[in-house]
Amino acid sequence: MKLGTANCEVEAFACPVTFTVDVIGGKWKALILFHLMSGTKRFNELRRLVPEVTQRMLTLQLRELETDRVIHREIYREVPPKVEYSLTELGKTLVPLINAMREWGAVHEEAILKFRLEAQGLDETMTSETV
């Protein structure tokens, strides 16, 4: 369902979990938020903290988080230009969720990686048997 005026539509979500995943989901947003929990960061700091993300994708993810007002972007008018990102009050409400995700990952990472290895072994066995 869409809400809004003729010029601007915004999607409405029936499920709060779906909405939350829309706001912080994806491969990089939760990681960006995790790093911003420790304080304000400049763009290149975030790039160093998350080296696997491309510059373009980091920019897109930051813009989406800024649009949702989960993070604040502060632009300093100086040469060279300086831009800093920080959590907003709304963004700070996500800290318990990000911490819970971190804790869950720490507790279950070993078992899940084992399950994945087992599944790869089964897939390889099934593939070689059917050939």
PAKE-842267 format. One record per atom (N, C-alpha, C): residue number from 0; residue in three letters; x, y, z. Coordinates in Angstrom, 1 decimal. Each point is the difference from the previous one (the first is absolute). Layout:
N
SEDO  nr rest   east  north     up
SEDO NUM  ALA      X      Y      Z
...
***
This chain:
131
SEDO  nr rest   east  north     up
SEDO   0  MET    0.9   -1.2    0.0
SEDO   0  MET   -0.9    1.2    0.0
SEDO   0  MET    0.9    1.2    0.0
SEDO   1  LYS   -0.4    1.0   -0.8
SEDO   1  LYS    0.8    1.3    0.0
SEDO   1  LYS   -0.8    1.1    0.6
SEDO   2  LEU    0.7    0.9    0.7
SEDO   2  LEU   -0.6    1.2    0.6
SEDO   2  LEU    0.6    1.2   -0.7
SEDO   3  GLY   -0.7    1.1    0.0
SEDO   3  GLY    0.6    1.2   -0.5
SEDO   3  GLY   -0.8    0.8   -0.9
SEDO   4  THR    0.6    1.0   -0.6
SEDO   4  THR   -0.7    0.9   -0.9
SEDO   4  THR    0.3   -0.5   -1.5
SEDO   5  ALA   -0.6    0.7   -0.9
SEDO   5  ALA    0.2   -0.5   -1.4
SEDO   5  ALA    1.4    0.1   -0.4
SEDO   6  ASN    0.8    0.9    0.5
SEDO   6  ASN    1.4    0.2   -0.4
SEDO   6  ASN    1.0   -0.8    0.8
SEDO   7  CYS   -0.4   -0.5    1.2
SEDO   7  CYS    0.9   -0.7    0.9
SEDO   7  CYS   -0.7   -1.2    0.7
SEDO   8  GLU    0.4   -1.2   -0.3
SEDO   8  GLU   -0.6   -1.1    0.6
SEDO   8  GLU    1.0   -0.7    0.9
SEDO   9  VAL   -0.5   -0.4    1.2
SEDO   9  VAL    0.9   -0.7    1.0
SEDO   9  VAL   -0.7   -1.3    0.2
SEDO  10  GLU    0.8   -1.1    0.0
SEDO  10  GLU   -0.6   -1.3    0.3
SEDO  10  GLU   -0.3   -0.2    1.5
SEDO  11  ALA   -1.2   -0.6    0.2
SEDO  11  ALA   -0.4   -0.3    1.4
SEDO  11  ALA    0.2   -1.5    0.2
SEDO  12  PHE    0.5   -0.4    1.2
SEDO  12  PHE    0.3   -1.4    0.2
SEDO  12  PHE   -1.0   -0.5    1.0
SEDO  13  ALA   -0.5   -1.2   -0.3
SEDO  13  ALA   -1.0   -0.7    0.9
SEDO  13  ALA    0.7   -0.6    1.2
SEDO  14  CYS    1.3   -0.4   -0.2
SEDO  14  CYS    0.7   -0.7    1.1
SEDO  14  CYS    1.2    0.8    0.5
SEDO  15  PRO    0.0    0.3    1.3
SEDO  15  PRO    1.1    0.8    0.6
SEDO  15  PRO    1.4   -0.6   -0.3
SEDO  16  VAL    0.1   -1.3    0.0
SEDO  16  VAL    1.3   -0.7   -0.3
SEDO  16  VAL    0.5    0.3   -1.4
SEDO  17  THR   -1.0    0.0   -1.0
SEDO  17  THR    0.4    0.3   -1.4
SEDO  17  THR    0.4    1.5   -0.1
SEDO  18  PHE   -0.7    0.8    0.8
SEDO  18  PHE    0.4    1.5    0.0
SEDO  18  PHE    1.4    0.2    0.6
SEDO  19  THR    0.3   -0.7    1.1
SEDO  19  THR    1.3    0.1    0.6
SEDO  19  THR    1.1   -0.5   -0.9
SEDO  20  VAL   -0.2   -1.1   -0.7
SEDO  20  VAL    1.0   -0.5   -0.9
SEDO  20  VAL    0.1    0.9   -1.2
SEDO  21  ASP   -1.0    0.7   -0.4
SEDO  21  ASP    0.1    1.0   -1.1
SEDO  21  ASP    0.9    1.1    0.4
SEDO  22  VAL   -0.1    0.4    1.3
SEDO  22  VAL    0.8    1.2    0.5
SEDO  22  VAL    1.5   -0.4    0.2
SEDO  23  ILE    0.2   -1.2    0.6
SEDO  23  ILE    1.4   -0.3    0.4
SEDO  23  ILE    0.5   -1.2   -0.8
SEDO  24  GLY   -0.8   -0.6   -0.9
SEDO  24  GLY    0.4   -1.2   -0.7
SEDO  24  GLY    1.1    0.2   -1.0
SEDO  25  GLY    0.3   -1.0   -0.7
SEDO  25  GLY    1.1    0.0   -1.0
SEDO  25  GLY    1.3   -0.4    0.6
SEDO  26  LYS    1.0    0.0   -0.8
SEDO  26  LYS    1.3   -0.6    0.4
SEDO  26  LYS    0.8    1.0    0.9
SEDO  27  TRP   -0.3    1.3   -0.2
SEDO  27  TRP    1.0    1.0    0.6
SEDO  27  TRP   -0.7    0.9    1.1
SEDO  28  LYS   -1.3    0.2    0.0
SEDO  28  LYS   -0.5    1.0    0.9
SEDO  28  LYS    0.2   -0.3    1.5
SEDO  29  ALA   -0.2   -1.3    0.4
SEDO  29  ALA    0.2   -0.3    1.4
SEDO  29  ALA    1.4    0.2    0.4
SEDO  30  LEU    0.9   -0.4   -0.9
SEDO  30  LEU    1.5    0.2    0.3
SEDO  30  LEU    0.3    1.5    0.1
SEDO  31  ILE   -0.5    0.8   -0.9
SEDO  31  ILE    0.2    1.5    0.1
SEDO  31  ILE   -0.6    0.5    1.4
SEDO  32  LEU   -1.2   -0.4    0.3
SEDO  32  LEU   -0.5    0.4    1.3
SEDO  32  LEU    0.8   -0.5    1.2
SEDO  33  PHE    0.5   -1.2   -0.1
SEDO  33  PHE    0.9   -0.6    1.1
SEDO  33  PHE    1.2    0.9    0.2
SEDO  34  HIS    0.6    0.5   -1.1
SEDO  34  HIS    1.2    0.8    0.1
SEDO  34  HIS   -0.3    1.4    0.5
SEDO  35  LEU   -1.2    0.5   -0.4
SEDO  35  LEU   -0.4    1.3    0.5
SEDO  35  LEU   -0.4    0.0    1.4
SEDO  36  MET   -0.3   -1.1    0.6
SEDO  36  MET   -0.3   -0.1    1.4
SEDO  36  MET    1.1    0.5    0.9
SEDO  37  SER    1.2   -0.2   -0.5
SEDO  37  SER    1.2    0.5    0.8
SEDO  37  SER    0.3    1.4   -0.2
SEDO  38  GLY   -0.8    0.7   -0.8
SEDO  38  GLY    0.2    1.5   -0.2
SEDO  38  GLY    0.0    0.4   -1.4
SEDO  39  THR    0.2    1.3   -0.2
SEDO  39  THR    0.0    0.6   -1.3
SEDO  39  THR    1.1   -0.5   -0.9
SEDO  40  LYS   -0.3   -0.2   -1.2
SEDO  40  LYS    1.1   -0.5   -1.0
SEDO  40  LYS   -0.1    0.8   -1.3
SEDO  41  ARG    1.2    0.2   -0.6
SEDO  41  ARG    0.0    0.6   -1.3
SEDO  41  ARG   -0.1   -1.1   -1.0
SEDO  42  PHE   -0.3    0.4   -1.2
SEDO  42  PHE   -0.3   -1.0   -1.1
SEDO  42  PHE    1.2   -1.0   -0.2
SEDO  43  ASN    1.2    0.5    0.0
SEDO  43  ASN    1.1   -0.9   -0.3
SEDO  43  ASN    0.3   -0.9    1.2
SEDO  44  GLU   -0.3    0.5    1.2
SEDO  44  GLU    0.1   -0.9    1.2
SEDO  44  GLU   -0.9   -1.2   -0.2
SEDO  45  LEU   -1.3    0.3   -0.4
SEDO  45  LEU   -0.9   -1.1   -0.3
SEDO  45  LEU    0.5   -1.0   -1.1
SEDO  46  ARG    0.6    0.6   -1.0
SEDO  46  ARG    0.6   -0.8   -1.1
SEDO  46  ARG    1.1   -1.0    0.6
SEDO  47  ARG    0.8    0.6    0.9
SEDO  47  ARG    1.1   -0.9    0.6
SEDO  47  ARG   -0.6   -1.0    0.9
SEDO  48  LEU   -1.1    0.3    0.7
SEDO  48  LEU   -0.6   -0.9    1.0
SEDO  48  LEU   -0.8   -1.1   -0.7
SEDO  49  VAL   -0.5    0.3   -1.2
SEDO  49  VAL   -0.7   -1.0   -0.8
SEDO  49  VAL    0.6   -0.1   -1.4
SEDO  50  PRO    1.2   -0.6   -0.1
SEDO  50  PRO    0.8    0.1   -1.3
SEDO  50  PRO   -0.7   -0.8   -1.1
SEDO  51  GLU   -0.9   -0.9    0.3
SEDO  51  GLU   -0.6   -0.8   -1.1
SEDO  51  GLU   -1.0    0.8   -0.8
SEDO  52  VAL   -0.6    1.1    0.6
SEDO  52  VAL   -1.0    0.8   -0.7
SEDO  52  VAL    0.6    1.0   -1.0
SEDO  53  THR   -0.6    0.1   -1.2
SEDO  53  THR    0.5    0.9   -1.0
SEDO  53  THR   -0.4    1.4    0.5
SEDO  54  GLN    0.7    1.0   -0.6
SEDO  54  GLN   -0.3    1.4    0.3
SEDO  54  GLN   -1.4    0.4   -0.4
SEDO  55  ARG   -0.4   -0.5   -1.1
SEDO  55  ARG   -1.4    0.3   -0.5
SEDO  55  ARG   -1.1   -0.6    0.9
SEDO  56  MET    0.2   -1.3    0.4
SEDO  56  MET   -0.9   -0.6    0.9
SEDO  56  MET   -0.1    0.6    1.4
SEDO  57  LEU    1.2    0.4    0.5
SEDO  57  LEU    0.0    0.7    1.3
SEDO  57  LEU   -0.7    1.3   -0.1
SEDO  58  THR    0.2    0.7   -1.1
SEDO  58  THR   -0.8    1.3   -0.2
SEDO  58  THR   -1.5   -0.2    0.0
SEDO  59  LEU   -0.4   -1.1   -0.8
SEDO  59  LEU   -1.4   -0.3   -0.1
SEDO  59  LEU   -0.6   -0.4    1.4
SEDO  60  GLN    0.7   -0.8    0.7
SEDO  60  GLN   -0.5   -0.5    1.3
SEDO  60  GLN   -0.1    1.2    1.0
SEDO  61  LEU    1.0    0.9    0.0
SEDO  61  LEU    0.0    1.1    0.9
SEDO  61  LEU   -1.2    1.0   -0.4
SEDO  62  ARG   -0.2    0.2   -1.3
SEDO  62  ARG   -1.1    0.8   -0.4
SEDO  62  ARG   -1.4   -0.5    0.5
SEDO  63  GLU   -0.1   -1.3   -0.2
SEDO  63  GLU   -1.3   -0.7    0.5
SEDO  63  GLU   -0.2    0.2    1.5
SEDO  64  LEU    1.1   -0.2    0.7
SEDO  64  LEU   -0.1    0.1    1.5
SEDO  64  LEU   -0.3    1.5    0.4
SEDO  65  GLU    0.6    0.9   -0.8
SEDO  65  GLU   -0.2    1.5    0.2
SEDO  65  GLU   -1.5    0.3   -0.3
SEDO  66  THR   -0.5   -0.5   -1.1
SEDO  66  THR   -1.4    0.3   -0.4
SEDO  66  THR   -0.9   -0.4    1.0
SEDO  67  ASP    0.2   -1.2    0.7
SEDO  67  ASP   -0.8   -0.5    1.1
SEDO  67  ASP    0.3    0.7    1.3
SEDO  68  ARG    0.9    0.9    0.0
SEDO  68  ARG    0.4    0.7    1.2
SEDO  68  ARG    0.6   -0.8    1.1
SEDO  69  VAL    0.6   -1.1   -0.4
SEDO  69  VAL    0.6   -0.9    0.9
SEDO  69  VAL    1.4    0.5    0.3
SEDO  70  ILE    0.6    0.6   -1.0
SEDO  70  ILE    1.3    0.7    0.2
SEDO  70  ILE   -0.1    1.4   -0.4
SEDO  71  HIS    1.0    0.8    0.5
SEDO  71  HIS    0.1    1.4   -0.3
SEDO  71  HIS    1.3    0.2   -0.8
SEDO  72  ARG   -0.1    0.8   -1.1
SEDO  72  ARG    1.2    0.3   -0.8
SEDO  72  ARG    0.3    1.5    0.2
SEDO  73  GLU    1.2    0.3    0.5
SEDO  73  GLU    0.4    1.3    0.3
SEDO  73  GLU    1.1    0.4   -1.0
SEDO  74  ILE   -0.3    1.1   -0.8
SEDO  74  ILE    0.9    0.4   -1.0
SEDO  74  ILE    0.8    1.3    0.5
SEDO  75  TYR    1.3   -0.1    0.0
SEDO  75  TYR    0.8    1.2    0.4
SEDO  75  TYR    0.5    0.7   -1.3
SEDO  76  ARG   -0.3    1.2   -0.1
SEDO  76  ARG    0.4    0.8   -1.2
SEDO  76  ARG    1.5    0.4    0.2
SEDO  77  GLU    0.9   -0.9   -0.4
SEDO  77  GLU    1.4    0.3    0.0
SEDO  77  GLU    0.6   -0.7   -1.1
SEDO  78  VAL    1.3    0.2   -0.3
SEDO  78  VAL    0.7   -0.6   -1.1
SEDO  78  VAL    1.2   -0.8    0.7
SEDO  79  PRO    0.0   -1.3   -0.3
SEDO  79  PRO   -1.0   -0.8   -0.8
SEDO  79  PRO   -1.3   -0.2    0.8
SEDO  80  PRO   -1.1   -0.2   -0.6
SEDO  80  PRO   -1.2   -0.2    0.7
SEDO  80  PRO    0.0   -1.1    1.0
SEDO  81  LYS   -0.6    0.2    1.1
SEDO  81  LYS   -0.1   -1.0    1.1
SEDO  81  LYS   -1.4   -0.3    0.3
SEDO  82  VAL   -0.3   -1.3    0.0
SEDO  82  VAL   -1.4   -0.5    0.3
SEDO  82  VAL    0.1   -1.0    1.1
SEDO  83  GLU   -0.8    0.1    1.0
SEDO  83  GLU    0.0   -0.9    1.1
SEDO  83  GLU   -1.4   -0.6    0.2
SEDO  84  TYR   -0.1   -1.2    0.4
SEDO  84  TYR   -1.2   -0.8    0.2
SEDO  84  TYR   -0.1   -0.4    1.5
SEDO  85  SER   -1.3    0.1    0.5
SEDO  85  SER   -0.2   -0.4    1.4
SEDO  85  SER   -1.4   -0.5    0.1
SEDO  86  LEU   -0.3   -0.7    1.1
SEDO  86  LEU   -1.3   -0.5    0.3
SEDO  86  LEU   -0.9    1.1    0.4
SEDO  87  THR   -1.2    0.1   -0.4
SEDO  87  THR   -1.0    0.9    0.5
SEDO  87  THR   -0.7   -0.6    1.2
SEDO  88  GLU   -0.8    0.7    0.7
SEDO  88  GLU   -0.8   -0.5    1.1
SEDO  88  GLU   -0.7   -1.3   -0.4
SEDO  89  LEU   -0.6    0.1   -1.2
SEDO  89  LEU   -0.8   -1.1   -0.6
SEDO  89  LEU    1.0   -1.2   -0.2
SEDO  90  GLY    1.2    0.3   -0.5
SEDO  90  GLY    1.0   -1.0   -0.3
SEDO  90  GLY    0.5   -0.7    1.3
SEDO  91  LYS    0.1    0.8    1.1
SEDO  91  LYS    0.4   -0.5    1.3
SEDO  91  LYS   -1.0   -1.0    0.5
SEDO  92  THR   -1.3    0.0   -0.4
SEDO  92  THR   -1.0   -1.0    0.5
SEDO  92  THR    0.3   -1.3   -0.7
SEDO  93  LEU    0.8   -0.1   -1.0
SEDO  93  LEU    0.4   -1.3   -0.6
SEDO  93  LEU    1.2   -0.6    0.7
SEDO  94  VAL    0.7    0.7    0.9
SEDO  94  VAL    1.2   -0.6    0.6
SEDO  94  VAL   -0.4   -1.3    0.7
SEDO  95  PRO   -1.0   -0.2    0.8
SEDO  95  PRO   -0.3   -1.3    0.6
SEDO  95  PRO   -0.2   -1.1   -1.0
SEDO  96  LEU   -0.6    0.3   -1.2
SEDO  96  LEU   -0.2   -0.9   -1.0
SEDO  96  LEU    1.3   -0.5   -0.6
SEDO  97  ILE    0.9    1.0   -0.3
SEDO  97  ILE    1.3   -0.3   -0.6
SEDO  97  ILE    0.8   -0.8    1.0
SEDO  98  ASN    0.0    0.4    1.3
SEDO  98  ASN    0.7   -0.8    1.0
SEDO  98  ASN   -0.5   -1.4    0.1
SEDO  99  ALA   -1.4   -0.2   -0.1
SEDO  99  ALA   -0.6   -1.3    0.0
SEDO  99  ALA    0.5   -0.9   -1.2
SEDO 100  MET    0.1    0.7   -1.1
SEDO 100  MET    0.5   -0.7   -1.2
SEDO 100  MET    1.4   -0.4    0.1
SEDO 101  ARG    0.8    0.9    0.6
SEDO 101  ARG    1.4   -0.4    0.2
SEDO 101  ARG    0.2   -1.1    1.0
SEDO 102  GLU   -0.8    0.0    1.1
SEDO 102  GLU    0.1   -1.1    1.0
SEDO 102  GLU   -0.5   -1.3   -0.6
SEDO 103  TRP   -1.1    0.1   -0.8
SEDO 103  TRP   -0.5   -1.3   -0.6
SEDO 103  TRP    1.0   -0.6   -0.9
SEDO 104  GLY    0.7    0.9   -0.8
SEDO 104  GLY    1.0   -0.5   -1.0
SEDO 104  GLY    1.2   -0.6    0.8
SEDO 105  ALA    0.4    0.6    1.1
SEDO 105  ALA    1.1   -0.5    0.7
SEDO 105  ALA   -0.3   -1.4    0.6
SEDO 106  VAL   -1.2   -0.2    0.5
SEDO 106  VAL   -0.4   -1.2    0.6
SEDO 106  VAL   -0.2   -1.1   -1.1
SEDO 107  HIS   -0.5    0.3   -1.1
SEDO 107  HIS   -0.4   -1.0   -1.0
SEDO 107  HIS    0.9   -0.2   -1.2
SEDO 108  GLU    1.0    0.9   -0.1
SEDO 108  GLU    0.8    0.0   -1.3
SEDO 108  GLU    0.6   -1.4   -0.2
SEDO 109  GLU    0.7   -0.5    1.0
SEDO 109  GLU    0.7   -1.3   -0.2
SEDO 109  GLU   -0.9   -1.1   -0.5
SEDO 110  ALA   -1.2   -0.1    0.7
SEDO 110  ALA   -0.9   -1.1   -0.4
SEDO 110  ALA   -0.6    0.2   -1.4
SEDO 111  ILE   -0.3    1.2   -0.4
SEDO 111  ILE   -0.6    0.3   -1.3
SEDO 111  ILE    1.1   -0.2   -1.1
SEDO 112  LEU    1.2    0.4    0.3
SEDO 112  LEU    1.0   -0.3   -1.0
SEDO 112  LEU    0.3   -1.4   -0.2
SEDO 113  LYS   -0.1   -0.8    1.1
SEDO 113  LYS    0.1   -1.5   -0.1
SEDO 113  LYS   -1.2   -0.5   -0.9
SEDO 114  PHE   -1.2    0.5    0.3
SEDO 114  PHE   -1.1   -0.5   -0.8
SEDO 114  PHE    0.2    0.3   -1.5
SEDO 115  ARG    0.5    1.1   -0.3
SEDO 115  ARG    0.3    0.4   -1.4
SEDO 115  ARG    1.0   -0.9   -0.6
SEDO 116  LEU    1.0   -0.3    0.7
SEDO 116  LEU    1.1   -1.0   -0.5
SEDO 116  LEU   -0.7   -1.3   -0.3
SEDO 117  GLU   -0.8   -0.5    1.0
SEDO 117  GLU   -0.6   -1.3   -0.2
SEDO 117  GLU   -0.9    0.0   -1.2
SEDO 118  ALA   -0.8    1.1   -0.2
SEDO 118  ALA   -0.9    0.1   -1.2
SEDO 118  ALA    0.8    0.0   -1.3
SEDO 119  GLN    1.2    0.7    0.0
SEDO 119  GLN    0.8   -0.1   -1.2
SEDO 119  GLN    0.5   -1.4   -0.3
SEDO 120  GLY    0.4   -0.7    1.1
SEDO 120  GLY    0.4   -1.4   -0.2
SEDO 120  GLY   -1.0   -0.8   -0.5
SEDO 121  LEU   -1.3    0.1    0.5
SEDO 121  LEU   -1.1   -0.7   -0.6
SEDO 121  LEU   -0.3    0.3   -1.4
SEDO 122  ASP    0.1    1.3   -0.3
SEDO 122  ASP   -0.3    0.4   -1.4
SEDO 122  ASP    1.1   -0.6   -0.9
SEDO 123  GLU    1.3    0.0    0.4
SEDO 123  GLU    1.0   -0.5   -0.8
SEDO 123  GLU   -0.1   -1.5   -0.2
SEDO 124  THR   -0.5   -0.7    1.1
SEDO 124  THR   -0.2   -1.5   -0.1
SEDO 124  THR   -1.1   -0.3   -1.0
SEDO 125  MET   -1.1    0.8    0.2
SEDO 125  MET   -1.2   -0.3   -0.9
SEDO 125  MET    0.3    0.3   -1.4
SEDO 126  THR    0.9    1.0   -0.3
SEDO 126  THR    0.3    0.4   -1.4
SEDO 126  THR    0.9   -1.1   -0.6
SEDO 127  SER    1.0   -0.5    0.8
SEDO 127  SER    0.9   -1.0   -0.6
SEDO 127  SER   -0.8   -1.4   -0.2
SEDO 128  GLU   -0.9   -0.3    0.9
SEDO 128  GLU   -0.8   -1.2   -0.1
SEDO 128  GLU   -0.9    0.0   -1.2
SEDO 129  THR   -0.6    1.2   -0.4
SEDO 129  THR   -0.9    0.1   -1.1
SEDO 129  THR    0.6    0.0   -1.3
SEDO 130  VAL    1.3    0.3    0.0
SEDO 130  VAL    0.7    0.2   -1.3
SEDO 130  VAL    0.4   -1.4   -0.6
***
